[in-house]
Every structure is written in structure tokens, then in C-alpha cells.
Amino acid sequence: MKSVSAADLAIFLCIARHLSFSRAAIELDLSPSALSHALRSLEQRLGVRLFNRTTRSVALTEAGARLYTRVKPAFRDIDDALEDLNQFRDTPSGTLRINAGRPAVQLVLLPLVERFLDIYTDVRIEVCVNDALVDVVSAGFDAGVRFGERLEADMVSLPIGPYMRSVVVGSPAFFQRHPMPQKPQDLHGLPCIRHRFPSGALYRWEFERAGIVQEIEVDGPLTLDEVGLMVGPALHGCGLAYVFADMVAEQIADGRLLQVLDDWCPFYPGLHLYYPSRRQVPAALRAFIEFVRSTGAAA
């Protein structure tokens, strides 16, 4: 077998992690054609096919999956060894990759990141906005931000923001045409703006009062896959929207939106920063964790 370098295996691991030549090429700062050529050269030297490739998909072969399983921990050990060197630096450095849903980025994460980068000028932060649940380890992220109840058990987490609340709002013009709901069941028959998750499932509006929990499957003329986009149609009178309170605080205050079912909309634990417990914490992430704690966001 001809020699295979660590750089060759790093290319293989990147493609295997993304299962996409275009995304791997972007991460490695290579052209897709150069990446494809490098992989073909590696497969020729190894004498086995590592990926099954079509114009629409990329998948590991049995040999590729076995190589990925064996090589990935070794490269993680190398990354950890290099991270040890950060202990000898005066300030942390490196790139911190965080995966988070769009509301988390807008409401909590970006304000913290902006202040953090003012202090730690040698750190770079890449935020990937994705509303789907992502395995941060296999996807190559250092950490993620999600609501606490959606985290895996093997993750270390800390609060990154205060308790949150969702509210039901509609415009004054909407309520000139429709009655105000007095209880969650009254939403049946009222036009609502629905939210579809990346999985394809529709969100059932969640309510609670005096220990009574209700989930209401609403209906309406408009369905969106991003909560933040619901505010505009609600202002226009297209339907009722169920959104994070911070997104509509200004519109409620100036009367452009009216809040209903207030006593059925409780506060709940907010967003958490989470990261895998089974590996060494990179210096940049460790600094960000301490920064979050110092701001009181993790209190």
C-alpha cells in the first residue's frame, strides 16, 4: 500500500462528516474538483472505494465507514493534544463553532458573542443557524444552543439566558373581525399562523395553568418554518401568532399587537449552551463558558 498522510485522512474525515463534497470543500477552503481529485487519489492508494457517489448523494461504503470509525478518535486525540498547548498562551485562541436555532441566535447568543469577541480578540466564532436538532459531535461543532428539555443526556449544559415565555398575539384589525379567545380551546376555528419544524411536524401550541397542560393543534391560512417570520403577518392581521415574548414586546407596548390567553402562557426554562462531556473542552470554548458565567446568564 502506498503511503497515506494525515492530510489525506483529514480530507476523508471532513467529507465523511458532511457527506457532501461542496460543504467539505468550503470548510477546507478547496474547490470541489480539487477535493474530488484528492479523494480519488486516496482511494487508489488504499485500493478500496470509501464513498458511493451519485449526482445527488454521498454515502460511506462499508470500508469507508470502518475507516471513519477507527480514524476519527485518533484525530480527536490529536486535536486535544494541540488544545493542551493553549494552556501556555496568555490568551485563548482558535475557532469556536456553535450550532443554534435562529431564535436562540437572535435573542441570546449574538449579544453574548459580540461582547465576548471584544475581550478575546484571538478567538474566532462561527455560528451555524439550524433549527433542526443536530448532533454537534458528528457535525463537527464545539457546542450548541438549544432549550434544556431538548438536550441529550450525555451533554454538559449551562443556562445561557433567562427564563422565557411564549405569547399569543393578534392585531387590533384581526380582533375587529374575530373574537378574543378566552381559553386555549377557543383557538379552534380562529385563523392562526402555524409553525412547521424542520422534521416536517407541525407545532402544537402549548399552554399551562394551575398544573393543567394543554396542546392545541391550530389551523390557519399561513404556515411558516421560522418563528421570527410570524410577527409581520400577525401585524398585518393574517392570523394569531404564538411567538417568543421578546420578539413582540415593542409591538405589544405600542398597541400594534394585542396579547391574549395571558394566564395560559407560563414562563419556562430558557436556552442552554451545551457541549459533549466525553472530550477535552477547547480553550476558546472554555473561555466562552467562563464568560457566560461571569455575565450572570448562567445564574
Order of alpha helices (4+ residues) and beta strands (2+ residues): alpha-alpha-alpha-beta-beta-alpha-beta-alpha-beta-beta-beta-beta-alpha-beta-beta-beta-beta-alpha-beta-alpha-beta-beta-beta-alpha
